[in-house]
Amino acid sequence: MNYVDLPDAELITLIARRDKGALEAMYDRYAGPLYSVAVRLIGNQELAQEIIQEVFLSLWLKAGGYQLERGKVSTWLFSMAHHRAVDELRKARRNGQPYTPLDDGNTHIKPESWAGDAEFLANLDSRAVREAISDLPQPQQQVIVMSYFQGLTQSEIADRLQVPLGTVKSRVRSGLSRLRDKLKSQGVR
């Protein structure tokens, strides 16, 4: 069987039936972009690889529970990678280990600087997401990046920015609302 040309939905159905070839095809399709997201978030290549292995193990074990109507397979995979990476960031902070981003630490978005990272936001076209985020007011960009790409809680963001927690929540909410509206107006789902 030629798995390469099969859509994600068909691959996940085959994976649920324990088809190893389908899992390999899904791995070939997504391991690289998932790894890029994880390593960028946590700044540790070994740990990022472990996260990707955990994501594909979860895929193998939970493929039967996947529901197409709830979202794309890629969204599910990127969400799993993102959540695992954020968990690792939080665990490291609890253990007193500093966050070491792979970029310059600047939270102002430059559209050309984070090619694959936006996929976990909603599996939207990453270029459209980057451009939409770069159009947000800087305070909204900052809290969205800190929350989604650096894995900080809203309380941690409030502490770092020295603003009230309510301000952070408001910026995240209004920033995500603007993103949704902008992307809808561009026909991106």
Residue frames as a rotation matrix with the C-alpha (Angstrom) as fourth column:
MET 1
0.581 0.814 0.000 0.00
0.814 -0.581 0.000 0.00
0.000 0.000 -1.000 0.00
ASN 2
-0.403 -0.662 0.632 1.22
0.635 -0.700 -0.328 3.51
0.659 0.269 0.703 -0.83
TYR 3
0.174 0.459 -0.871 0.72
0.972 -0.222 0.077 5.46
-0.158 -0.861 -0.484 2.39
VAL 4
-0.729 -0.636 -0.251 2.47
0.605 -0.771 0.196 8.63
-0.319 -0.009 0.948 1.23
ASP 5
-0.867 0.386 0.315 -0.50
-0.007 -0.642 0.766 9.93
0.498 0.662 0.560 -0.76
LEU 6
-0.124 0.869 -0.478 -3.17
0.813 0.365 0.453 9.03
0.568 -0.333 -0.752 1.79
PRO 7
0.091 0.231 0.969 -4.85
-0.280 -0.928 0.247 11.90
0.956 -0.294 -0.020 3.63
ASP 8
-0.757 -0.443 0.481 -4.31
-0.527 -0.022 -0.850 12.18
0.387 -0.896 -0.217 7.38
ALA 9
0.021 0.863 0.506 -7.85
-0.978 0.122 -0.167 11.01
-0.206 -0.491 0.846 8.13
GLU 10
0.751 0.211 -0.626 -7.27
-0.430 0.876 -0.220 7.74
0.502 0.435 0.748 6.29
LEU 11
-0.255 -0.923 -0.286 -3.90
-0.177 0.336 -0.925 7.25
0.950 -0.186 -0.250 7.95
ILE 12
-0.618 0.030 0.785 -5.38
-0.779 -0.156 -0.607 7.71
0.105 -0.987 0.120 11.40
THR 13
0.545 0.837 0.051 -8.06
-0.838 0.546 -0.012 5.13
-0.038 -0.036 0.999 10.61
LEU 14
0.540 -0.432 -0.722 -5.35
-0.124 0.808 -0.576 2.68
0.833 0.401 0.383 9.60
ILE 15
-0.574 -0.761 0.303 -3.30
-0.384 -0.077 -0.920 3.50
0.724 -0.644 -0.248 12.69
ALA 16
-0.096 0.636 0.766 -6.36
-0.990 0.018 -0.140 2.77
-0.103 -0.772 0.628 14.84
ARG 17
0.897 0.395 -0.197 -6.34
-0.429 0.887 -0.171 -0.68
0.108 0.238 0.965 13.19
ARG 18
0.549 -0.774 0.315 -2.66
-0.165 0.269 0.949 -1.04
-0.819 -0.573 0.020 14.20
ASP 19
0.844 -0.283 0.456 -1.21
0.521 0.232 -0.821 -0.53
0.127 0.931 0.343 10.72
LYS 20
0.308 -0.825 -0.475 2.48
0.563 -0.244 0.789 0.20
-0.767 -0.510 0.389 11.33
GLY 21
-0.429 -0.445 0.786 2.99
0.903 -0.222 0.367 1.46
0.012 0.868 0.497 7.78
ALA 22
0.426 0.673 0.605 0.40
0.578 -0.717 0.390 4.16
0.696 0.183 -0.694 8.36
LEU 23
0.869 -0.178 -0.463 2.15
0.356 -0.427 0.832 5.20
-0.345 -0.887 -0.307 11.57
GLU 24
-0.151 -0.982 0.110 5.47
0.760 -0.044 0.648 5.40
-0.632 0.182 0.754 9.73
ALA 25
-0.225 0.139 0.964 3.87
0.840 -0.474 0.264 7.55
0.494 0.870 -0.010 7.03
MET 26
0.820 0.554 0.143 2.41
0.378 -0.713 0.591 9.87
0.430 -0.431 -0.794 9.67
TYR 27
0.545 -0.713 -0.440 5.78
0.498 -0.147 0.855 10.02
-0.674 -0.685 0.275 11.39
ASP 28
-0.382 -0.720 0.579 7.53
0.896 -0.133 0.425 10.88
-0.229 0.681 0.696 8.13
ARG 29
0.097 0.551 0.829 4.95
0.706 -0.625 0.332 13.58
0.701 0.553 -0.450 7.47
TYR 30
0.749 0.461 0.475 4.96
0.038 -0.746 0.665 15.27
0.661 -0.480 -0.577 10.88
ALA 31
0.578 -0.531 -0.620 8.01
0.814 0.324 0.481 14.35
-0.055 -0.783 0.620 12.97
GLY 32
-0.422 -0.824 0.378 10.16
0.846 -0.508 -0.163 17.15
0.326 0.251 0.911 11.54
PRO 33
-0.213 0.390 0.896 7.67
-0.028 -0.919 0.394 19.99
0.977 0.059 0.207 12.03
LEU 34
0.833 0.521 -0.185 6.66
0.132 0.138 0.982 18.67
0.537 -0.842 0.046 15.46
TYR 35
0.261 -0.839 -0.477 10.29
0.965 0.234 0.117 18.45
0.013 -0.491 0.871 16.50
SER 36
-0.505 -0.449 0.737 10.85
0.528 -0.837 -0.147 22.05
0.683 0.315 0.659 15.33
VAL 37
0.341 0.714 0.612 7.99
-0.200 -0.581 0.789 23.25
0.918 -0.392 -0.055 17.51
ALA 38
0.898 0.042 -0.439 9.17
0.377 0.445 0.812 21.28
0.229 -0.895 0.384 20.54
VAL 39
0.008 -0.981 -0.196 12.83
0.996 0.025 -0.089 22.24
0.092 -0.194 0.977 20.29
ARG 40
-0.397 -0.103 0.912 11.96
0.261 -0.965 0.004 25.88
0.880 0.240 0.410 19.78
LEU 41
0.601 0.718 0.352 9.73
-0.179 -0.309 0.934 25.85
0.779 -0.624 -0.057 22.83
ILE 42
0.988 -0.114 -0.103 12.06
0.137 0.350 0.927 24.05
-0.069 -0.930 0.362 25.20
GLY 43
0.605 -0.795 -0.046 15.49
-0.773 -0.573 -0.271 24.75
0.189 0.199 -0.962 23.73
ASN 44
-0.211 -0.645 0.735 16.69
-0.704 0.622 0.344 21.18
-0.678 -0.445 -0.585 24.27
GLN 45
-0.224 0.076 -0.972 17.12
-0.925 0.299 0.236 18.83
0.308 0.951 0.003 21.31
GLU 46
-0.924 -0.164 -0.346 17.19
-0.070 0.961 -0.268 15.59
0.376 -0.223 -0.899 23.29
LEU 47
-0.707 0.705 -0.050 14.11
0.113 0.042 -0.993 16.45
-0.698 -0.708 -0.109 25.27
ALA 48
-0.146 0.642 -0.752 12.33
-0.872 -0.443 -0.209 17.60
-0.468 0.625 0.624 22.10
GLN 49
-0.545 -0.105 -0.832 13.03
-0.620 0.718 0.316 14.21
0.564 0.688 -0.457 20.52
GLU 50
-0.967 0.216 -0.133 11.60
0.249 0.703 -0.666 12.47
-0.051 -0.677 -0.734 23.60
ILE 51
-0.425 0.848 -0.316 8.49
-0.349 -0.476 -0.807 14.62
-0.835 -0.233 0.498 23.34
ILE 52
-0.175 0.336 -0.925 8.02
-0.983 -0.009 0.182 13.64
0.053 0.942 0.332 19.70
GLN 53
-0.831 -0.134 -0.540 8.40
-0.150 0.989 -0.013 9.97
0.536 0.070 -0.842 20.59
GLU 54
-0.820 0.566 -0.086 5.72
0.220 0.173 -0.960 10.41
-0.529 -0.806 -0.266 23.28
VAL 55
-0.259 0.735 -0.626 3.42
-0.761 -0.555 -0.336 12.13
-0.594 0.390 0.704 20.77
PHE 56
-0.279 0.128 -0.952 3.69
-0.829 0.467 0.306 9.25
0.484 0.875 -0.024 18.32
LEU 57
-0.959 0.028 -0.281 3.24
0.168 0.857 -0.487 6.68
0.227 -0.514 -0.827 21.09
SER 58
-0.574 0.798 -0.186 0.06
-0.113 -0.302 -0.947 8.53
-0.811 -0.522 0.264 22.10
LEU 59
-0.208 0.466 -0.860 -1.02
-0.968 -0.222 0.114 8.57
-0.138 0.856 0.498 18.48
TRP 60
-0.688 -0.129 -0.714 -0.53
-0.358 0.916 0.179 4.81
0.631 0.379 -0.677 18.27
LEU 61
-0.921 0.267 -0.285 -2.42
0.389 0.555 -0.736 4.19
-0.039 -0.788 -0.615 21.52
LYS 62
-0.426 0.767 -0.480 -5.22
0.184 -0.446 -0.876 6.73
-0.886 -0.461 0.049 21.06
ALA 63
-0.962 0.011 -0.272 -5.85
-0.261 -0.314 0.913 6.78
-0.076 0.949 0.305 17.30
GLY 64
-0.645 0.758 -0.098 -9.10
0.653 0.614 0.444 4.89
0.396 0.222 -0.891 17.78
GLY 65
-0.029 0.634 -0.773 -10.47
0.873 -0.361 -0.329 7.73
-0.487 -0.684 -0.543 19.89
TYR 66
-0.875 -0.337 -0.347 -9.72
0.135 -0.859 0.494 10.42
-0.465 0.385 0.797 17.32
GLN 67
0.159 0.971 0.180 -12.83
0.730 0.008 -0.683 12.18
-0.664 0.240 -0.708 16.01
LEU 68
-0.513 -0.411 0.754 -12.47
0.853 -0.343 0.394 13.92
0.097 0.845 0.526 12.65
GLU 69
0.344 0.758 0.554 -15.31
0.644 -0.620 0.448 16.34
0.684 0.202 -0.701 13.39
ARG 70
0.798 -0.068 -0.598 -13.34
0.517 -0.433 0.739 17.76
-0.309 -0.899 -0.310 16.32
GLY 71
0.598 -0.609 -0.522 -10.46
-0.584 -0.776 0.236 18.96
-0.549 0.164 -0.820 14.17
LYS 72
0.640 -0.442 -0.628 -7.66
-0.546 0.313 -0.777 18.00
0.540 0.840 -0.041 11.85
VAL 73
0.813 -0.428 -0.395 -5.20
0.535 0.816 0.218 15.25
0.229 -0.389 0.892 12.71
SER 74
-0.119 -0.932 0.344 -2.32
0.608 -0.342 -0.716 17.69
0.785 0.124 0.607 12.39
THR 75
0.108 0.235 0.966 -3.96
-0.529 -0.809 0.256 20.03
0.842 -0.538 0.037 14.91
TRP 76
0.957 0.289 0.030 -4.23
-0.197 0.569 0.798 17.15
0.214 -0.770 0.602 17.34
LEU 77
0.504 -0.838 -0.208 -0.57
0.792 0.544 -0.276 16.19
0.344 -0.026 0.938 16.86
PHE 78
-0.287 -0.634 0.718 0.71
0.264 -0.773 -0.577 19.75
0.921 0.024 0.389 17.22
SER 79
0.442 0.511 0.737 -1.46
-0.597 -0.446 0.667 20.25
0.670 -0.735 0.108 20.29
MET 80
0.952 -0.130 -0.277 -0.03
0.272 0.776 0.569 17.13
0.141 -0.617 0.774 21.90
ALA 81
0.075 -0.993 0.087 3.54
0.841 0.017 -0.541 18.28
0.536 0.114 0.837 21.16
HIS 82
-0.166 -0.085 0.982 2.81
-0.141 -0.984 -0.109 21.77
0.976 -0.157 0.152 22.43
HIS 83
0.736 0.532 0.418 1.21
-0.480 -0.025 0.877 20.56
0.477 -0.846 0.237 25.66
ARG 84
0.789 -0.506 -0.348 4.04
0.600 0.757 0.259 18.14
0.132 -0.414 0.901 26.38
ALA 85
-0.171 -0.883 0.436 6.66
0.661 -0.431 -0.614 20.83
0.730 0.183 0.658 25.72
VAL 86
0.074 0.278 0.958 4.85
-0.445 -0.850 0.281 23.31
0.892 -0.447 0.061 27.97
ASP 87
0.962 0.260 -0.082 4.65
-0.067 0.518 0.852 20.64
0.264 -0.815 0.516 30.69
GLU 88
0.368 -0.907 -0.205 8.42
0.883 0.410 -0.229 20.18
0.292 -0.097 0.952 30.41
LEU 89
-0.263 -0.427 0.865 8.99
0.191 -0.902 -0.387 23.95
0.946 0.063 0.319 30.62
ARG 90
0.474 0.545 0.691 6.88
-0.567 -0.411 0.714 24.17
0.673 -0.730 0.114 33.74
LYS 91
0.927 -0.194 -0.322 8.58
0.346 0.776 0.527 21.17
0.148 -0.600 0.786 35.30
ALA 92
0.009 -0.987 0.161 11.99
0.811 -0.086 -0.578 22.70
0.584 0.136 0.800 34.59
ARG 93
-0.142 -0.006 0.990 10.95
-0.240 -0.970 -0.041 26.02
0.960 -0.243 0.137 36.15
ARG 94
0.848 0.481 0.221 9.65
-0.343 0.181 0.922 24.21
0.404 -0.858 0.318 39.26
ASN 95
0.740 -0.633 -0.229 13.06
0.673 0.684 0.284 22.55
-0.023 -0.364 0.931 39.52
GLY 96
0.570 -0.484 -0.664 14.84
0.057 -0.782 0.620 25.89
-0.819 -0.392 -0.418 39.22
GLN 97
-0.358 -0.684 0.636 16.10
0.743 0.203 0.637 25.38
-0.565 0.701 0.436 35.68
PRO 98
-0.312 0.225 -0.923 15.96
-0.288 -0.948 -0.134 28.47
-0.906 0.224 0.361 33.49
TYR 99
0.713 0.560 0.422 14.11
0.340 0.251 -0.907 28.61
-0.613 0.790 -0.011 30.19
THR 100
-0.355 -0.888 -0.292 16.61
-0.042 -0.297 0.954 28.73
-0.934 0.351 0.068 27.33
PRO 101
0.735 0.676 -0.045 14.94
-0.054 -0.008 -0.999 29.75
-0.676 0.737 0.031 24.10
LEU 102
0.082 -0.709 0.700 16.73
0.846 0.421 0.328 29.05
-0.527 0.565 0.634 20.83
ASP 103
0.396 0.046 0.917 16.02
0.682 -0.683 -0.260 32.52
0.614 0.729 -0.302 19.53
ASP 104
-0.539 -0.696 0.474 17.13
0.264 -0.674 -0.690 35.87
0.800 -0.247 0.547 20.89
GLY 105
-0.614 0.352 -0.706 14.36
0.775 0.105 -0.623 35.91
-0.145 -0.930 -0.338 23.48
ASN 106
-0.931 0.313 -0.189 12.65
-0.338 -0.934 0.115 38.83
-0.140 0.170 0.975 21.82
THR 107
-0.508 0.808 0.299 8.91
0.489 0.556 -0.672 38.38
-0.709 -0.195 -0.678 22.19
HIS 108
0.057 0.498 -0.865 8.10
-0.600 -0.676 -0.428 40.74
-0.798 0.543 0.261 19.32
ILE 109
0.389 0.195 0.900 6.99
0.382 0.855 -0.350 38.60
-0.838 0.480 0.258 16.39
LYS 110
-0.330 -0.437 -0.837 8.94
-0.755 -0.410 0.512 38.71
-0.567 0.800 -0.195 13.16
PRO 111
0.633 0.771 -0.066 6.92
-0.677 0.511 -0.530 36.73
-0.375 0.380 0.846 10.60
GLU 112
0.491 -0.476 -0.729 9.97
-0.548 0.482 -0.684 35.14
0.677 0.736 -0.024 9.00
SER 113
-0.341 -0.827 0.447 11.40
-0.839 0.053 -0.542 33.94
0.424 -0.560 -0.712 12.31
TRP 114
-0.605 0.115 0.788 9.15
-0.553 0.651 -0.520 31.07
-0.572 -0.751 -0.331 13.42
ALA 115
-0.673 0.245 -0.698 8.03
-0.680 0.166 0.714 29.12
0.290 0.955 0.055 10.38
GLY 116
-0.506 0.481 -0.716 6.41
0.085 0.854 0.514 26.00
0.858 0.199 -0.473 11.87
ASP 117
-0.987 -0.037 -0.159 5.42
0.158 0.033 -0.987 27.14
0.042 -0.999 -0.026 15.34
ALA 118
-0.621 0.784 0.019 1.95
-0.773 -0.607 -0.183 28.43
-0.132 -0.128 0.983 14.56
GLU 119
-0.527 0.453 -0.719 0.58
-0.326 0.674 0.663 25.09
0.785 0.584 -0.208 13.48
PHE 120
-0.719 0.264 -0.643 -0.40
0.628 0.643 -0.438 24.07
0.298 -0.719 -0.628 17.03
LEU 121
-0.893 0.429 -0.136 -2.53
-0.304 -0.797 -0.523 27.20
-0.332 -0.425 0.842 17.43
ALA 122
0.124 0.977 0.176 -5.19
-0.420 0.212 -0.882 25.71
-0.899 0.035 0.437 15.19
ASN 123
-0.268 -0.353 0.896 -3.50
0.603 0.664 0.442 24.11
-0.751 0.659 0.035 12.22
LEU 124
0.825 0.468 -0.316 -4.00
0.104 -0.676 -0.729 27.26
-0.555 0.569 -0.607 10.27
ASP 125
0.662 -0.620 0.422 -1.74
0.523 -0.021 -0.852 28.29
0.537 0.785 0.310 7.44
SER 126
0.256 -0.603 -0.755 1.43
0.921 -0.086 0.381 29.18
-0.294 -0.793 0.533 9.34
ARG 127
-0.726 -0.511 0.460 2.24
0.643 -0.742 0.191 32.15
0.244 0.435 0.867 7.13
ALA 128
-0.009 0.821 0.570 -1.25
0.191 -0.558 0.807 33.59
0.982 0.116 -0.151 7.67
VAL 129
0.741 0.256 -0.621 -0.94
0.621 0.090 0.778 33.07
0.255 -0.962 -0.093 11.43
ARG 130
-0.213 -0.907 -0.364 2.51
0.951 -0.278 0.138 34.68
-0.226 -0.317 0.921 11.58
GLU 131
-0.715 -0.030 0.699 1.28
0.388 -0.848 0.361 37.68
0.582 0.530 0.617 9.63
ALA 132
0.349 0.921 0.172 -1.88
0.246 -0.267 0.932 37.95
0.904 -0.283 -0.320 11.73
ILE 133
0.575 -0.203 -0.793 0.10
0.816 0.067 0.574 37.82
-0.063 -0.977 0.205 14.98
SER 134
-0.518 -0.856 0.002 2.60
0.850 -0.514 0.113 40.36
-0.096 0.060 0.994 13.66
ASP 135
-0.438 0.450 0.778 -0.32
0.255 -0.768 0.587 42.73
0.862 0.456 0.221 13.00
LEU 136
0.511 0.623 -0.592 -1.51
0.737 0.038 0.675 42.59
0.443 -0.781 -0.440 16.62
PRO 137
0.694 -0.295 0.657 -0.65
-0.483 -0.867 0.121 45.43
0.534 -0.401 -0.744 18.97
GLN 138
-0.231 -0.949 -0.215 2.67
-0.410 0.296 -0.863 44.68
0.882 -0.112 -0.457 20.64
PRO 139
-0.484 0.038 0.874 1.19
-0.867 0.113 -0.485 44.03
-0.117 -0.993 -0.022 24.14
GLN 140
0.615 0.755 0.227 -1.14
-0.685 0.654 -0.320 41.37
-0.391 0.041 0.920 22.69
GLN 141
0.533 -0.536 -0.654 1.67
-0.402 0.519 -0.754 39.82
0.744 0.665 0.061 20.63
GLN 142
-0.410 -0.828 0.383 3.82
-0.705 0.021 -0.709 39.67
0.579 -0.561 -0.592 23.71
VAL 143
-0.224 0.357 0.907 1.34
-0.847 0.389 -0.363 37.80
-0.482 -0.849 0.215 25.92
ILE 144
0.836 0.521 -0.176 0.35
-0.533 0.691 -0.488 35.38
-0.133 0.502 0.855 23.15
VAL 145
0.299 -0.819 -0.490 3.98
-0.401 0.358 -0.843 34.53
0.866 0.449 -0.221 22.44
MET 146
-0.556 -0.540 0.631 4.78
-0.778 0.071 -0.624 34.16
0.292 -0.838 -0.460 26.13
SER 147
0.091 0.700 0.708 1.76
-0.806 0.470 -0.361 31.95
-0.585 -0.537 0.607 26.69
TYR 148
0.897 0.442 0.016 1.73
-0.336 0.704 -0.625 29.78
-0.287 0.555 0.780 23.58
PHE 149
0.698 -0.667 -0.260 5.37
-0.100 0.268 -0.958 29.72
0.709 0.695 0.120 22.56
GLN 150
-0.374 -0.864 0.337 7.20
-0.530 -0.099 -0.842 30.04
0.761 -0.494 -0.421 25.86
GLY 151
-0.144 0.394 -0.908 4.75
0.411 0.858 0.308 28.02
0.900 -0.328 -0.286 27.94
LEU 152
-0.974 -0.204 0.095 4.26
0.013 -0.472 -0.881 30.61
0.224 -0.857 0.463 30.66
THR 153
-0.212 0.927 -0.308 1.10
0.977 0.197 -0.079 30.68
-0.013 -0.318 -0.948 32.71
GLN 154
0.339 0.408 0.848 -0.87
0.462 -0.857 0.228 33.89
0.819 0.315 -0.479 32.76
SER 155
0.974 -0.035 -0.225 0.27
0.198 -0.355 0.914 34.49
-0.111 -0.934 -0.338 36.35
GLU 156
0.138 -0.990 0.036 3.90
0.774 0.130 0.620 34.09
-0.618 -0.058 0.784 35.31
ILE 157
-0.157 -0.129 0.979 3.36
0.858 -0.509 0.071 36.52
0.490 0.851 0.191 32.44
ALA 158
0.787 0.511 0.346 1.81
0.256 -0.781 0.570 39.05
0.561 -0.360 -0.745 34.82
ASP 159
0.747 -0.575 -0.334 4.83
0.369 -0.060 0.928 38.73
-0.553 -0.816 0.167 37.13
ARG 160
-0.151 -0.879 0.452 7.35
0.915 0.048 0.400 39.11
-0.373 0.474 0.798 34.29
LEU 161
-0.235 0.123 0.964 5.58
0.689 -0.679 0.254 42.07
0.686 0.724 0.074 32.72
GLN 162
-0.843 -0.042 -0.536 4.68
0.496 -0.445 -0.745 43.55
-0.208 -0.895 0.396 36.10
VAL 163
-0.651 0.755 0.081 1.06
-0.583 -0.565 0.584 44.05
0.487 0.332 0.808 35.12
PRO 164
-0.252 0.635 0.730 -2.13
-0.801 0.286 -0.526 42.84
-0.543 -0.718 0.436 36.80
LEU 165
-0.777 0.010 0.629 -3.28
0.164 0.968 0.188 39.30
-0.607 0.250 -0.754 36.00
GLY 166
0.262 0.964 0.048 -6.56
0.417 -0.069 -0.906 40.71
-0.870 0.257 -0.420 34.66
THR 167
0.349 -0.230 -0.909 -4.60
-0.695 -0.714 -0.085 42.76
-0.629 0.661 -0.409 32.12
VAL 168
-0.760 -0.650 0.008 -2.81
-0.511 0.606 0.609 39.66
-0.401 0.459 -0.793 30.87
LYS 169
-0.482 0.654 0.584 -6.09
0.503 0.751 -0.427 37.75
-0.718 0.088 -0.691 30.59
SER 170
0.520 0.702 -0.487 -7.68
0.051 -0.595 -0.802 40.63
-0.853 0.392 -0.345 28.72
ARG 171
-0.016 -0.621 -0.784 -4.73
-0.857 -0.395 0.330 40.93
-0.514 0.678 -0.526 26.31
VAL 172
-0.887 -0.280 0.367 -4.76
-0.110 0.901 0.420 37.21
-0.448 0.332 -0.830 25.56
ARG 173
-0.145 0.934 0.327 -8.52
0.588 0.347 -0.731 37.15
-0.796 0.086 -0.599 25.06
SER 174
0.622 0.403 -0.671 -8.61
-0.201 -0.746 -0.635 40.22
-0.757 0.530 -0.383 22.84
GLY 175
-0.312 -0.819 -0.481 -5.50
-0.797 -0.049 0.602 39.13
-0.517 0.571 -0.638 20.92
LEU 176
-0.829 0.051 0.556 -6.95
0.207 0.953 0.222 35.71
-0.519 0.299 -0.801 20.15
SER 177
0.236 0.972 -0.001 -10.25
0.476 -0.116 -0.872 37.31
-0.847 0.205 -0.490 19.18
ARG 178
0.395 -0.178 -0.901 -8.46
-0.633 -0.764 -0.126 39.65
-0.666 0.620 -0.415 16.76
LEU 179
-0.716 -0.697 0.020 -6.49
-0.506 0.539 0.673 36.73
-0.480 0.472 -0.739 15.35
ARG 180
-0.470 0.628 0.621 -9.66
0.539 0.761 -0.361 34.73
-0.699 0.165 -0.696 14.79
ASP 181
0.548 0.733 -0.403 -11.40
0.169 -0.569 -0.805 37.68
-0.819 0.373 -0.435 13.09
LYS 182
0.081 -0.606 -0.791 -8.41
-0.803 -0.510 0.308 38.51
-0.591 0.610 -0.528 10.89
LEU 183
-0.849 -0.455 0.269 -7.93
-0.252 0.796 0.550 34.92
-0.464 0.400 -0.791 9.80
LYS 184
-0.117 0.891 0.439 -11.64
0.603 0.415 -0.681 34.47
-0.789 0.185 -0.586 9.10
SER 185
0.585 0.349 -0.732 -11.61
-0.233 -0.792 -0.564 37.61
-0.777 0.500 -0.382 6.95
GLN 186
-0.273 -0.768 -0.580 -8.75
-0.892 -0.024 0.451 36.08
-0.360 0.640 -0.679 4.97
GLY 187
0.508 0.581 -0.636 -10.71
-0.778 0.627 -0.049 32.86
0.370 0.519 0.770 4.49
VAL 188
-0.568 -0.725 -0.390 -8.37
-0.385 0.652 -0.653 30.84
0.728 -0.221 -0.649 6.71
ARG 189
0.587 0.809 -0.035 -10.18
-0.401 0.328 0.855 28.27
0.703 -0.488 0.517 8.83
